[in-house]
Amino acid sequence: MRTSTATPTRIAGVLTGLALALGGAALAAPAAHADVTACINQVERELQGGEAPDSVRMACYVGLTGDHEQCVTGLTASGVTNGTAVSACRVAPQ
């Protein structure tokens, strides 16, 4: 059975690609957190200095995933006005 000299090169290439992909995911995580924070901050401005409850934080996280309608529904159920909910959910996935 013959072993190709390209096999170790392919393995190294796959491992390098995997390391870059995982490193890129780690770098993207803080940016995602900032998007949720922007959504929460927008709601907290409406609350005029009050801290957003966990239900708002969860709705903003849902908005981060791209489910705009569910984000708005979650925020309005938490007592946020529709206008603020729409604009806060708009900034979540950006």
PDB file with one MODEL, atoms N, CA, C and O in Angstrom:
MODEL        1
ATOM      1  N   MET A   1       0.847  -1.169   0.000  1.00  0.00           N
ATOM      2  CA  MET A   1       0.000   0.000   0.000  1.00  0.00           C
ATOM      3  C   MET A   1       0.887   1.225   0.000  1.00  0.00           C
ATOM      4  O   MET A   1       1.855   1.306   0.757  1.00  0.00           O
ATOM      5  N   ARG A   2       0.564   2.146  -0.825  1.00  0.00           N
ATOM      6  CA  ARG A   2       1.358   3.343  -0.993  1.00  0.00           C
ATOM      7  C   ARG A   2       0.799   4.494  -0.178  1.00  0.00           C
ATOM      8  O   ARG A   2      -0.414   4.704  -0.161  1.00  0.00           O
ATOM      9  N   THR A   3       1.665   5.246   0.501  1.00  0.00           N
ATOM     10  CA  THR A   3       1.235   6.408   1.268  1.00  0.00           C
ATOM     11  C   THR A   3       1.659   7.652   0.506  1.00  0.00           C
ATOM     12  O   THR A   3       2.816   7.791   0.109  1.00  0.00           O
ATOM     13  N   SER A   4       0.743   8.519   0.317  1.00  0.00           N
ATOM     14  CA  SER A   4       1.018   9.746  -0.418  1.00  0.00           C
ATOM     15  C   SER A   4       1.759  10.730   0.479  1.00  0.00           C
ATOM     16  O   SER A   4       1.480  10.817   1.675  1.00  0.00           O
ATOM     17  N   THR A   5       2.702  11.467  -0.097  1.00  0.00           N
ATOM     18  CA  THR A   5       3.408  12.504   0.673  1.00  0.00           C
ATOM     19  C   THR A   5       2.516  13.717   0.873  1.00  0.00           C
ATOM     20  O   THR A   5       2.837  14.594   1.676  1.00  0.00           O
ATOM     21  N   ALA A   6       1.408  13.781   0.160  1.00  0.00           N
ATOM     22  CA  ALA A   6       0.487  14.910   0.299  1.00  0.00           C
ATOM     23  C   ALA A   6      -0.413  14.761   1.525  1.00  0.00           C
ATOM     24  O   ALA A   6      -1.001  15.742   1.980  1.00  0.00           O
ATOM     25  N   THR A   7      -0.528  13.544   2.065  1.00  0.00           N
ATOM     26  CA  THR A   7      -1.408  13.307   3.211  1.00  0.00           C
ATOM     27  C   THR A   7      -1.018  14.160   4.418  1.00  0.00           C
ATOM     28  O   THR A   7      -1.892  14.813   4.988  1.00  0.00           O
ATOM     29  N   PRO A   8       0.256  14.187   4.836  1.00  0.00           N
ATOM     30  CA  PRO A   8       0.599  15.052   5.977  1.00  0.00           C
ATOM     31  C   PRO A   8       0.319  16.526   5.692  1.00  0.00           C
ATOM     32  O   PRO A   8      -0.050  17.270   6.601  1.00  0.00           O
ATOM     33  N   THR A   9       0.486  16.946   4.472  1.00  0.00           N
ATOM     34  CA  THR A   9       0.210  18.324   4.104  1.00  0.00           C
ATOM     35  C   THR A   9      -1.285  18.615   4.207  1.00  0.00           C
ATOM     36  O   THR A   9      -1.683  19.683   4.671  1.00  0.00           O
ATOM     37  N   ARG A  10      -2.097  17.677   3.781  1.00  0.00           N
ATOM     38  CA  ARG A  10      -3.549  17.843   3.880  1.00  0.00           C
ATOM     39  C   ARG A  10      -3.980  17.913   5.333  1.00  0.00           C
ATOM     40  O   ARG A  10      -4.802  18.751   5.704  1.00  0.00           O
ATOM     41  N   ILE A  11      -3.424  17.032   6.155  1.00  0.00           N
ATOM     42  CA  ILE A  11      -3.775  17.030   7.578  1.00  0.00           C
ATOM     43  C   ILE A  11      -3.385  18.362   8.205  1.00  0.00           C
ATOM     44  O   ILE A  11      -4.160  18.937   8.970  1.00  0.00           O
ATOM     45  N   ALA A  12      -2.195  18.856   7.889  1.00  0.00           N
ATOM     46  CA  ALA A  12      -1.752  20.146   8.427  1.00  0.00           C
ATOM     47  C   ALA A  12      -2.678  21.266   7.962  1.00  0.00           C
ATOM     48  O   ALA A  12      -3.000  22.171   8.732  1.00  0.00           O
ATOM     49  N   GLY A  13      -3.099  21.204   6.716  1.00  0.00           N
ATOM     50  CA  GLY A  13      -4.007  22.216   6.181  1.00  0.00           C
ATOM     51  C   GLY A  13      -5.356  22.205   6.875  1.00  0.00           C
ATOM     52  O   GLY A  13      -5.918  23.255   7.186  1.00  0.00           O
ATOM     53  N   VAL A  14      -5.870  21.004   7.114  1.00  0.00           N
ATOM     54  CA  VAL A  14      -7.156  20.873   7.803  1.00  0.00           C
ATOM     55  C   VAL A  14      -7.037  21.397   9.232  1.00  0.00           C
ATOM     56  O   VAL A  14      -7.916  22.121   9.699  1.00  0.00           O
ATOM     57  N   LEU A  15      -5.977  21.044   9.920  1.00  0.00           N
ATOM     58  CA  LEU A  15      -5.783  21.515  11.295  1.00  0.00           C
ATOM     59  C   LEU A  15      -5.616  23.030  11.344  1.00  0.00           C
ATOM     60  O   LEU A  15      -6.129  23.683  12.252  1.00  0.00           O
ATOM     61  N   THR A  16      -4.905  23.584  10.380  1.00  0.00           N
ATOM     62  CA  THR A  16      -4.744  25.043  10.328  1.00  0.00           C
ATOM     63  C   THR A  16      -6.082  25.718  10.093  1.00  0.00           C
ATOM     64  O   THR A  16      -6.403  26.711  10.746  1.00  0.00           O
ATOM     65  N   GLY A  17      -6.862  25.190   9.168  1.00  0.00           N
ATOM     66  CA  GLY A  17      -8.188  25.746   8.897  1.00  0.00           C
ATOM     67  C   GLY A  17      -9.095  25.671  10.110  1.00  0.00           C
ATOM     68  O   GLY A  17      -9.841  26.607  10.396  1.00  0.00           O
ATOM     69  N   LEU A  18      -9.030  24.561  10.819  1.00  0.00           N
ATOM     70  CA  LEU A  18      -9.834  24.389  12.023  1.00  0.00           C
ATOM     71  C   LEU A  18      -9.420  25.393  13.097  1.00  0.00           C
ATOM     72  O   LEU A  18     -10.269  26.000  13.750  1.00  0.00           O
ATOM     73  N   ALA A  19      -8.118  25.562  13.272  1.00  0.00           N
ATOM     74  CA  ALA A  19      -7.631  26.528  14.264  1.00  0.00           C
ATOM     75  C   ALA A  19      -8.060  27.944  13.908  1.00  0.00           C
ATOM     76  O   ALA A  19      -8.444  28.713  14.789  1.00  0.00           O
ATOM     77  N   LEU A  20      -8.001  28.294  12.636  1.00  0.00           N
ATOM     78  CA  LEU A  20      -8.423  29.629  12.213  1.00  0.00           C
ATOM     79  C   LEU A  20      -9.921  29.816  12.407  1.00  0.00           C
ATOM     80  O   LEU A  20     -10.375  30.883  12.822  1.00  0.00           O
ATOM     81  N   ALA A  21     -10.677  28.781  12.108  1.00  0.00           N
ATOM     82  CA  ALA A  21     -12.138  28.876  12.280  1.00  0.00           C
ATOM     83  C   ALA A  21     -12.497  29.045  13.747  1.00  0.00           C
ATOM     84  O   ALA A  21     -13.342  29.875  14.084  1.00  0.00           O
ATOM     85  N   LEU A  22     -11.882  28.286  14.607  1.00  0.00           N
ATOM     86  CA  LEU A  22     -12.167  28.394  16.036  1.00  0.00           C
ATOM     87  C   LEU A  22     -11.683  29.724  16.596  1.00  0.00           C
ATOM     88  O   LEU A  22     -12.346  30.325  17.441  1.00  0.00           O
ATOM     89  N   GLY A  23     -10.556  30.174  16.136  1.00  0.00           N
ATOM     90  CA  GLY A  23     -10.041  31.479  16.563  1.00  0.00           C
ATOM     91  C   GLY A  23     -10.956  32.597  16.112  1.00  0.00           C
ATOM     92  O   GLY A  23     -11.181  33.553  16.855  1.00  0.00           O
ATOM     93  N   GLY A  24     -11.487  32.492  14.905  1.00  0.00           N
ATOM     94  CA  GLY A  24     -12.420  33.495  14.391  1.00  0.00           C
ATOM     95  C   GLY A  24     -13.704  33.518  15.186  1.00  0.00           C
ATOM     96  O   GLY A  24     -14.271  34.587  15.414  1.00  0.00           O
ATOM     97  N   ALA A  25     -14.178  32.350  15.616  1.00  0.00           N
ATOM     98  CA  ALA A  25     -15.391  32.289  16.436  1.00  0.00           C
ATOM     99  C   ALA A  25     -15.157  32.960  17.785  1.00  0.00           C
ATOM    100  O   ALA A  25     -16.036  33.639  18.315  1.00  0.00           O
ATOM    101  N   ALA A  26     -13.970  32.762  18.329  1.00  0.00           N
ATOM    102  CA  ALA A  26     -13.656  33.389  19.614  1.00  0.00           C
ATOM    103  C   ALA A  26     -13.564  34.901  19.471  1.00  0.00           C
ATOM    104  O   ALA A  26     -13.950  35.635  20.382  1.00  0.00           O
ATOM    105  N   LEU A  27     -13.063  35.367  18.352  1.00  0.00           N
ATOM    106  CA  LEU A  27     -12.978  36.807  18.134  1.00  0.00           C
ATOM    107  C   LEU A  27     -14.344  37.421  17.887  1.00  0.00           C
ATOM    108  O   LEU A  27     -14.571  38.585  18.219  1.00  0.00           O
ATOM    109  N   ALA A  28     -15.255  36.653  17.310  1.00  0.00           N
ATOM    110  CA  ALA A  28     -16.591  37.168  17.022  1.00  0.00           C
ATOM    111  C   ALA A  28     -17.466  37.233  18.274  1.00  0.00           C
ATOM    112  O   ALA A  28     -18.411  38.020  18.324  1.00  0.00           O
ATOM    113  N   ALA A  29     -17.169  36.435  19.262  1.00  0.00           N
ATOM    114  CA  ALA A  29     -18.010  36.384  20.460  1.00  0.00           C
ATOM    115  C   ALA A  29     -18.126  37.727  21.174  1.00  0.00           C
ATOM    116  O   ALA A  29     -19.239  38.104  21.541  1.00  0.00           O
ATOM    117  N   PRO A  30     -17.042  38.470  21.391  1.00  0.00           N
ATOM    118  CA  PRO A  30     -17.212  39.760  22.059  1.00  0.00           C
ATOM    119  C   PRO A  30     -18.077  40.731  21.261  1.00  0.00           C
ATOM    120  O   PRO A  30     -18.808  41.527  21.852  1.00  0.00           O
ATOM    121  N   ALA A  31     -18.010  40.683  19.963  1.00  0.00           N
ATOM    122  CA  ALA A  31     -18.837  41.567  19.145  1.00  0.00           C
ATOM    123  C   ALA A  31     -20.312  41.221  19.308  1.00  0.00           C
ATOM    124  O   ALA A  31     -21.163  42.109  19.354  1.00  0.00           O
ATOM    125  N   ALA A  32     -20.610  39.935  19.393  1.00  0.00           N
ATOM    126  CA  ALA A  32     -21.995  39.522  19.594  1.00  0.00           C
ATOM    127  C   ALA A  32     -22.508  40.029  20.928  1.00  0.00           C
ATOM    128  O   ALA A  32     -23.650  40.476  21.027  1.00  0.00           O
ATOM    129  N   HIS A  33     -21.675  39.963  21.949  1.00  0.00           N
ATOM    130  CA  HIS A  33     -22.062  40.461  23.268  1.00  0.00           C
ATOM    131  C   HIS A  33     -22.365  41.955  23.194  1.00  0.00           C
ATOM    132  O   HIS A  33     -23.302  42.432  23.834  1.00  0.00           O
ATOM    133  N   ALA A  34     -21.588  42.683  22.427  1.00  0.00           N
ATOM    134  CA  ALA A  34     -21.794  44.126  22.302  1.00  0.00           C
ATOM    135  C   ALA A  34     -23.138  44.418  21.649  1.00  0.00           C
ATOM    136  O   ALA A  34     -23.786  45.405  21.997  1.00  0.00           O
ATOM    137  N   ASP A  35     -23.567  43.587  20.714  1.00  0.00           N
ATOM    138  CA  ASP A  35     -24.855  43.793  20.060  1.00  0.00           C
ATOM    139  C   ASP A  35     -26.009  43.601  21.036  1.00  0.00           C
ATOM    140  O   ASP A  35     -26.977  44.361  21.009  1.00  0.00           O
ATOM    141  N   VAL A  36     -25.914  42.596  21.891  1.00  0.00           N
ATOM    142  CA  VAL A  36     -26.942  42.384  22.903  1.00  0.00           C
ATOM    143  C   VAL A  36     -26.942  43.577  23.854  1.00  0.00           C
ATOM    144  O   VAL A  36     -28.001  44.046  24.274  1.00  0.00           O
ATOM    145  N   THR A  37     -25.763  44.060  24.187  1.00  0.00           N
ATOM    146  CA  THR A  37     -25.637  45.207  25.078  1.00  0.00           C
ATOM    147  C   THR A  37     -26.289  46.440  24.467  1.00  0.00           C
ATOM    148  O   THR A  37     -26.940  47.206  25.177  1.00  0.00           O
ATOM    149  N   ALA A  38     -26.125  46.643  23.167  1.00  0.00           N
ATOM    150  CA  ALA A  38     -26.745  47.792  22.502  1.00  0.00           C
ATOM    151  C   ALA A  38     -28.265  47.707  22.597  1.00  0.00           C
ATOM    152  O   ALA A  38     -28.934  48.716  22.816  1.00  0.00           O
ATOM    153  N   CYS A  39     -28.800  46.518  22.434  1.00  0.00           N
ATOM    154  CA  CYS A  39     -30.250  46.308  22.545  1.00  0.00           C
ATOM    155  C   CYS A  39     -30.713  46.615  23.969  1.00  0.00           C
ATOM    156  O   CYS A  39     -31.692  47.334  24.171  1.00  0.00           O
ATOM    157  N   ILE A  40     -30.006  46.068  24.944  1.00  0.00           N
ATOM    158  CA  ILE A  40     -30.368  46.283  26.353  1.00  0.00           C
ATOM    159  C   ILE A  40     -30.255  47.758  26.718  1.00  0.00           C
ATOM    160  O   ILE A  40     -31.124  48.300  27.400  1.00  0.00           O
ATOM    161  N   ASN A  41     -29.186  48.406  26.266  1.00  0.00           N
ATOM    162  CA  ASN A  41     -28.997  49.829  26.577  1.00  0.00           C
ATOM    163  C   ASN A  41     -30.131  50.681  26.034  1.00  0.00           C
ATOM    164  O   ASN A  41     -30.560  51.638  26.677  1.00  0.00           O
ATOM    165  N   GLN A  42     -30.612  50.332  24.852  1.00  0.00           N
ATOM    166  CA  GLN A  42     -31.716  51.085  24.264  1.00  0.00           C
ATOM    167  C   GLN A  42     -32.973  50.950  25.124  1.00  0.00           C
ATOM    168  O   GLN A  42     -33.702  51.923  25.315  1.00  0.00           O
ATOM    169  N   VAL A  43     -33.223  49.768  25.633  1.00  0.00           N
ATOM    170  CA  VAL A  43     -34.380  49.555  26.506  1.00  0.00           C
ATOM    171  C   VAL A  43     -34.174  50.298  27.827  1.00  0.00           C
ATOM    172  O   VAL A  43     -35.105  50.915  28.344  1.00  0.00           O
ATOM    173  N   GLU A  44     -32.966  50.239  28.368  1.00  0.00           N
ATOM    174  CA  GLU A  44     -32.697  50.907  29.648  1.00  0.00           C
ATOM    175  C   GLU A  44     -32.849  52.422  29.538  1.00  0.00           C
ATOM    176  O   GLU A  44     -33.217  53.081  30.511  1.00  0.00           O
ATOM    177  N   ARG A  45     -32.567  52.978  28.359  1.00  0.00           N
ATOM    178  CA  ARG A  45     -32.800  54.419  28.169  1.00  0.00           C
ATOM    179  C   ARG A  45     -34.280  54.745  28.334  1.00  0.00           C
ATOM    180  O   ARG A  45     -34.634  55.779  28.899  1.00  0.00           O
ATOM    181  N   GLU A  46     -35.142  53.859  27.840  1.00  0.00           N
ATOM    182  CA  GLU A  46     -36.577  54.073  28.010  1.00  0.00           C
ATOM    183  C   GLU A  46     -36.959  53.956  29.489  1.00  0.00           C
ATOM    184  O   GLU A  46     -37.832  54.674  29.977  1.00  0.00           O
ATOM    185  N   LEU A  47     -36.297  53.050  30.181  1.00  0.00           N
ATOM    186  CA  LEU A  47     -36.578  52.866  31.601  1.00  0.00           C
ATOM    187  C   LEU A  47     -35.993  54.011  32.434  1.00  0.00           C
ATOM    188  O   LEU A  47     -36.182  54.060  33.649  1.00  0.00           O
ATOM    189  N   GLN A  48     -35.292  54.916  31.783  1.00  0.00           N
ATOM    190  CA  GLN A  48     -34.686  56.105  32.391  1.00  0.00           C
ATOM    191  C   GLN A  48     -33.811  55.741  33.584  1.00  0.00           C
ATOM    192  O   GLN A  48     -34.053  56.155  34.717  1.00  0.00           O
ATOM    193  N   GLY A  49     -32.791  54.955  33.284  1.00  0.00           N
ATOM    194  CA  GLY A  49     -31.803  54.621  34.292  1.00  0.00           C
ATOM    195  C   GLY A  49     -32.056  53.318  35.018  1.00  0.00           C
ATOM    196  O   GLY A  49     -31.182  52.831  35.735  1.00  0.00           O
ATOM    197  N   GLY A  50     -33.226  52.748  34.849  1.00  0.00           N
ATOM    198  CA  GLY A  50     -33.505  51.472  35.504  1.00  0.00           C
ATOM    199  C   GLY A  50     -32.773  50.342  34.811  1.00  0.00           C
ATOM    200  O   GLY A  50     -32.497  50.411  33.614  1.00  0.00           O
ATOM    201  N   GLU A  51     -32.464  49.313  35.560  1.00  0.00           N
ATOM    202  CA  GLU A  51     -31.782  48.158  34.978  1.00  0.00           C
ATOM    203  C   GLU A  51     -32.795  47.226  34.335  1.00  0.00           C
ATOM    204  O   GLU A  51     -33.845  46.938  34.909  1.00  0.00           O
ATOM    205  N   ALA A  52     -32.467  46.759  33.134  1.00  0.00           N
ATOM    206  CA  ALA A  52     -33.363  45.868  32.402  1.00  0.00           C
ATOM    207  C   ALA A  52     -33.479  44.526  33.117  1.00  0.00           C
ATOM    208  O   ALA A  52     -32.471  43.965  33.549  1.00  0.00           O
ATOM    209  N   PRO A  53     -34.696  44.010  33.245  1.00  0.00           N
ATOM    210  CA  PRO A  53     -34.868  42.691  33.869  1.00  0.00           C
ATOM    211  C   PRO A  53     -34.350  41.579  32.959  1.00  0.00           C
ATOM    212  O   PRO A  53     -34.051  41.807  31.787  1.00  0.00           O
ATOM    213  N   ASP A  54     -34.250  40.386  33.513  1.00  0.00           N
ATOM    214  CA  ASP A  54     -33.752  39.237  32.746  1.00  0.00           C
ATOM    215  C   ASP A  54     -34.596  38.951  31.511  1.00  0.00           C
ATOM    216  O   ASP A  54     -34.069  38.478  30.505  1.00  0.00           O
ATOM    217  N   SER A  55     -35.881  39.227  31.567  1.00  0.00           N
ATOM    218  CA  SER A  55     -36.742  38.966  30.407  1.00  0.00           C
ATOM    219  C   SER A  55     -36.337  39.842  29.224  1.00  0.00           C
ATOM    220  O   SER A  55     -36.433  39.413  28.074  1.00  0.00           O
ATOM    221  N   VAL A  56     -35.886  41.066  29.498  1.00  0.00           N
ATOM    222  CA  VAL A  56     -35.407  41.959  28.439  1.00  0.00           C
ATOM    223  C   VAL A  56     -34.095  41.431  27.882  1.00  0.00           C
ATOM    224  O   VAL A  56     -33.892  41.415  26.668  1.00  0.00           O
ATOM    225  N   ARG A  57     -33.215  41.004  28.760  1.00  0.00           N
ATOM    226  CA  ARG A  57     -31.923  40.458  28.311  1.00  0.00           C
ATOM    227  C   ARG A  57     -32.133  39.243  27.416  1.00  0.00           C
ATOM    228  O   ARG A  57     -31.450  39.090  26.404  1.00  0.00           O
ATOM    229  N   MET A  58     -33.069  38.384  27.783  1.00  0.00           N
ATOM    230  CA  MET A  58     -33.341  37.190  26.988  1.00  0.00           C
ATOM    231  C   MET A  58     -33.941  37.565  25.635  1.00  0.00           C
ATOM    232  O   MET A  58     -33.571  36.988  24.613  1.00  0.00           O
ATOM    233  N   ALA A  59     -34.861  38.523  25.621  1.00  0.00           N
ATOM    234  CA  ALA A  59     -35.463  38.957  24.354  1.00  0.00           C
ATOM    235  C   ALA A  59     -34.397  39.543  23.436  1.00  0.00           C
ATOM    236  O   ALA A  59     -34.415  39.298  22.230  1.00  0.00           O
ATOM    237  N   CYS A  60     -33.466  40.315  23.999  1.00  0.00           N
ATOM    238  CA  CYS A  60     -32.383  40.887  23.186  1.00  0.00           C
ATOM    239  C   CYS A  60     -31.479  39.788  22.646  1.00  0.00           C
ATOM    240  O   CYS A  60     -30.994  39.885  21.518  1.00  0.00           O
ATOM    241  N   TYR A  61     -31.248  38.750  23.433  1.00  0.00           N
ATOM    242  CA  TYR A  61     -30.449  37.623  22.948  1.00  0.00           C
ATOM    243  C   TYR A  61     -31.156  36.936  21.788  1.00  0.00           C
ATOM    244  O   TYR A  61     -30.516  36.545  20.812  1.00  0.00           O
ATOM    245  N   VAL A  62     -32.474  36.790  21.891  1.00  0.00           N
ATOM    246  CA  VAL A  62     -33.248  36.198  20.794  1.00  0.00           C
ATOM    247  C   VAL A  62     -33.096  37.073  19.547  1.00  0.00           C
ATOM    248  O   VAL A  62     -32.989  36.561  18.433  1.00  0.00           O
ATOM    249  N   GLY A  63     -33.088  38.387  19.741  1.00  0.00           N
ATOM    250  CA  GLY A  63     -32.881  39.301  18.617  1.00  0.00           C
ATOM    251  C   GLY A  63     -31.518  39.124  17.983  1.00  0.00           C
ATOM    252  O   GLY A  63     -31.364  39.294  16.774  1.00  0.00           O
ATOM    253  N   LEU A  64     -30.538  38.785  18.785  1.00  0.00           N
ATOM    254  CA  LEU A  64     -29.185  38.540  18.278  1.00  0.00           C
ATOM    255  C   LEU A  64     -29.172  37.377  17.299  1.00  0.00           C
ATOM    256  O   LEU A  64     -28.399  37.374  16.341  1.00  0.00           O
ATOM    257  N   THR A  65     -30.024  36.395  17.538  1.00  0.00           N
ATOM    258  CA  THR A  65     -30.082  35.238  16.654  1.00  0.00           C
ATOM    259  C   THR A  65     -30.771  35.557  15.331  1.00  0.00           C
ATOM    260  O   THR A  65     -30.758  34.744  14.406  1.00  0.00           O
ATOM    261  N   GLY A  66     -31.376  36.751  15.244  1.00  0.00           N
ATOM    262  CA  GLY A  66     -32.024  37.161  14.008  1.00  0.00           C
ATOM    263  C   GLY A  66     -33.533  37.038  14.008  1.00  0.00           C
ATOM    264  O   GLY A  66     -34.179  37.373  13.015  1.00  0.00           O
ATOM    265  N   ASP A  67     -34.106  36.567  15.095  1.00  0.00           N
ATOM    266  CA  ASP A  67     -35.563  36.420  15.169  1.00  0.00           C
ATOM    267  C   ASP A  67     -36.171  37.737  15.660  1.00  0.00           C
ATOM    268  O   ASP A  67     -36.508  37.881  16.836  1.00  0.00           O
ATOM    269  N   HIS A  68     -36.303  38.685  14.744  1.00  0.00           N
ATOM    270  CA  HIS A  68     -36.750  40.040  15.070  1.00  0.00           C
ATOM    271  C   HIS A  68     -38.142  40.047  15.700  1.00  0.00           C
ATOM    272  O   HIS A  68     -38.366  40.728  16.701  1.00  0.00           O
ATOM    273  N   GLU A  69     -39.065  39.303  15.127  1.00  0.00           N
ATOM    274  CA  GLU A  69     -40.446  39.303  15.626  1.00  0.00           C
ATOM    275  C   GLU A  69     -40.529  38.781  17.063  1.00  0.00           C
ATOM    276  O   GLU A  69     -41.244  39.347  17.891  1.00  0.00           O
ATOM    277  N   GLN A  70     -39.805  37.715  17.353  1.00  0.00           N
ATOM    278  CA  GLN A  70     -39.832  37.143  18.698  1.00  0.00           C
ATOM    279  C   GLN A  70     -39.168  38.087  19.694  1.00  0.00           C
ATOM    280  O   GLN A  70     -39.592  38.172  20.847  1.00  0.00           O
ATOM    281  N   CYS A  71     -38.128  38.799  19.255  1.00  0.00           N
ATOM    282  CA  CYS A  71     -37.464  39.792  20.098  1.00  0.00           C
ATOM    283  C   CYS A  71     -38.447  40.894  20.477  1.00  0.00           C
ATOM    284  O   CYS A  71     -38.564  41.254  21.649  1.00  0.00           O
ATOM    285  N   VAL A  72     -39.150  41.425  19.489  1.00  0.00           N
ATOM    286  CA  VAL A  72     -40.121  42.495  19.734  1.00  0.00           C
ATOM    287  C   VAL A  72     -41.234  41.997  20.659  1.00  0.00           C
ATOM    288  O   VAL A  72     -41.637  42.702  21.584  1.00  0.00           O
ATOM    289  N   THR A  73     -41.721  40.797  20.410  1.00  0.00           N
ATOM    290  CA  THR A  73     -42.768  40.229  21.254  1.00  0.00           C
ATOM    291  C   THR A  73     -42.293  40.091  22.697  1.00  0.00           C
ATOM    292  O   THR A  73     -43.030  40.418  23.628  1.00  0.00           O
ATOM    293  N   GLY A  74     -41.068  39.609  22.887  1.00  0.00           N
ATOM    294  CA  GLY A  74     -40.520  39.442  24.227  1.00  0.00           C
ATOM    295  C   GLY A  74     -40.343  40.765  24.947  1.00  0.00           C
ATOM    296  O   GLY A  74     -40.612  40.867  26.144  1.00  0.00           O
ATOM    297  N   LEU A  75     -39.888  41.782  24.219  1.00  0.00           N
ATOM    298  CA  LEU A  75     -39.690  43.088  24.847  1.00  0.00           C
ATOM    299  C   LEU A  75     -41.011  43.749  25.205  1.00  0.00           C
ATOM    300  O   LEU A  75     -41.147  44.315  26.290  1.00  0.00           O
ATOM    301  N   THR A  76     -41.987  43.683  24.302  1.00  0.00           N
ATOM    302  CA  THR A  76     -43.275  44.305  24.606  1.00  0.00           C
ATOM    303  C   THR A  76     -43.981  43.575  25.752  1.00  0.00           C
ATOM    304  O   THR A  76     -44.691  44.199  26.541  1.00  0.00           O
ATOM    305  N   ALA A  77     -43.789  42.264  25.844  1.00  0.00           N
ATOM    306  CA  ALA A  77     -44.357  41.511  26.964  1.00  0.00           C
ATOM    307  C   ALA A  77     -43.704  41.920  28.289  1.00  0.00           C
ATOM    308  O   ALA A  77     -44.286  41.747  29.360  1.00  0.00           O
ATOM    309  N   SER A  78     -42.480  42.468  28.196  1.00  0.00           N
ATOM    310  CA  SER A  78     -41.770  42.927  29.398  1.00  0.00           C
ATOM    311  C   SER A  78     -42.094  44.376  29.737  1.00  0.00           C
ATOM    312  O   SER A  78     -41.526  44.942  30.671  1.00  0.00           O
ATOM    313  N   GLY A  79     -43.018  44.981  28.968  1.00  0.00           N
ATOM    314  CA  GLY A  79     -43.449  46.341  29.270  1.00  0.00           C
ATOM    315  C   GLY A  79     -42.744  47.429  28.497  1.00  0.00           C
ATOM    316  O   GLY A  79     -42.910  48.609  28.805  1.00  0.00           O
ATOM    317  N   VAL A  80     -41.962  47.061  27.500  1.00  0.00           N
ATOM    318  CA  VAL A  80     -41.267  48.037  26.662  1.00  0.00           C
ATOM    319  C   VAL A  80     -42.230  48.499  25.570  1.00  0.00           C
ATOM    320  O   VAL A  80     -42.986  47.698  25.021  1.00  0.00           O
ATOM    321  N   THR A  81     -42.196  49.795  25.259  1.00  0.00           N
ATOM    322  CA  THR A  81     -43.080  50.283  24.200  1.00  0.00           C
ATOM    323  C   THR A  81     -42.695  49.653  22.863  1.00  0.00           C
ATOM    324  O   THR A  81     -41.548  49.256  22.656  1.00  0.00           O
ATOM    325  N   ASN A  82     -43.664  49.569  21.971  1.00  0.00           N
ATOM    326  CA  ASN A  82     -43.433  48.924  20.680  1.00  0.00           C
ATOM    327  C   ASN A  82     -42.320  49.623  19.891  1.00  0.00           C
ATOM    328  O   ASN A  82     -41.476  48.954  19.295  1.00  0.00           O
ATOM    329  N   GLY A  83     -42.309  50.949  19.882  1.00  0.00           N
ATOM    330  CA  GLY A  83     -41.286  51.682  19.136  1.00  0.00           C
ATOM    331  C   GLY A  83     -39.884  51.383  19.633  1.00  0.00           C
ATOM    332  O   GLY A  83     -38.971  51.182  18.832  1.00  0.00           O
ATOM    333  N   THR A  84     -39.707  51.352  20.940  1.00  0.00           N
ATOM    334  CA  THR A  84     -38.393  51.041  21.509  1.00  0.00           C
ATOM    335  C   THR A  84     -38.029  49.591  21.247  1.00  0.00           C
ATOM    336  O   THR A  84     -36.875  49.281  20.952  1.00  0.00           O
ATOM    337  N   ALA A  85     -39.010  48.697  21.352  1.00  0.00           N
ATOM    338  CA  ALA A  85     -38.750  47.281  21.093  1.00  0.00           C
ATOM    339  C   ALA A  85     -38.274  47.056  19.668  1.00  0.00           C
ATOM    340  O   ALA A  85     -37.322  46.311  19.435  1.00  0.00           O
ATOM    341  N   VAL A  86     -38.934  47.697  18.722  1.00  0.00           N
ATOM    342  CA  VAL A  86     -38.561  47.531  17.313  1.00  0.00           C
ATOM    343  C   VAL A  86     -37.143  48.044  17.072  1.00  0.00           C
ATOM    344  O   VAL A  86     -36.343  47.372  16.422  1.00  0.00           O
ATOM    345  N   SER A  87     -36.827  49.236  17.595  1.00  0.00           N
ATOM    346  CA  SER A  87     -35.488  49.782  17.353  1.00  0.00           C
ATOM    347  C   SER A  87     -34.410  49.008  18.115  1.00  0.00           C
ATOM    348  O   SER A  87     -33.306  48.833  17.600  1.00  0.00           O
ATOM    349  N   ALA A  88     -34.710  48.539  19.333  1.00  0.00           N
ATOM    350  CA  ALA A  88     -33.729  47.762  20.096  1.00  0.00           C
ATOM    351  C   ALA A  88     -33.465  46.424  19.420  1.00  0.00           C
ATOM    352  O   ALA A  88     -32.318  45.981  19.354  1.00  0.00           O
ATOM    353  N   CYS A  89     -34.498  45.783  18.923  1.00  0.00           N
ATOM    354  CA  CYS A  89     -34.316  44.492  18.252  1.00  0.00           C
ATOM    355  C   CYS A  89     -33.614  44.648  16.912  1.00  0.00           C
ATOM    356  O   CYS A  89     -32.968  43.716  16.434  1.00  0.00           O
ATOM    357  N   ARG A  90     -33.738  45.806  16.314  1.00  0.00           N
ATOM    358  CA  ARG A  90     -33.066  46.069  15.043  1.00  0.00           C
ATOM    359  C   ARG A  90     -31.552  46.107  15.224  1.00  0.00           C
ATOM    360  O   ARG A  90     -30.818  45.668  14.338  1.00  0.00           O
ATOM    361  N   VAL A  91     -31.066  46.628  16.367  1.00  0.00           N
ATOM    362  CA  VAL A  91     -29.626  46.727  16.563  1.00  0.00           C
ATOM    363  C   VAL A  91     -29.025  45.434  17.108  1.00  0.00           C
ATOM    364  O   VAL A  91     -27.806  45.270  17.067  1.00  0.00           O
ATOM    365  N   ALA A  92     -29.834  44.521  17.612  1.00  0.00           N
ATOM    366  CA  ALA A  92     -29.323  43.299  18.226  1.00  0.00           C
ATOM    367  C   ALA A  92     -28.483  42.444  17.269  1.00  0.00           C
ATOM    368  O   ALA A  92     -27.382  42.043  17.648  1.00  0.00           O
ATOM    369  N   PRO A  93     -28.944  42.147  16.057  1.00  0.00           N
ATOM    370  CA  PRO A  93     -28.151  41.261  15.204  1.00  0.00           C
ATOM    371  C   PRO A  93     -27.030  41.934  14.419  1.00  0.00           C
ATOM    372  O   PRO A  93     -26.354  41.267  13.636  1.00  0.00           O
ATOM    373  N   GLN A  94     -26.817  43.216  14.603  1.00  0.00           N
ATOM    374  CA  GLN A  94     -25.805  43.925  13.797  1.00  0.00           C
ATOM    375  C   GLN A  94     -24.410  43.735  14.322  1.00  0.00           C
ATOM    376  O   GLN A  94     -23.458  44.269  13.752  1.00  0.00           O
TER     377      GLN A  94
ENDMDL
END
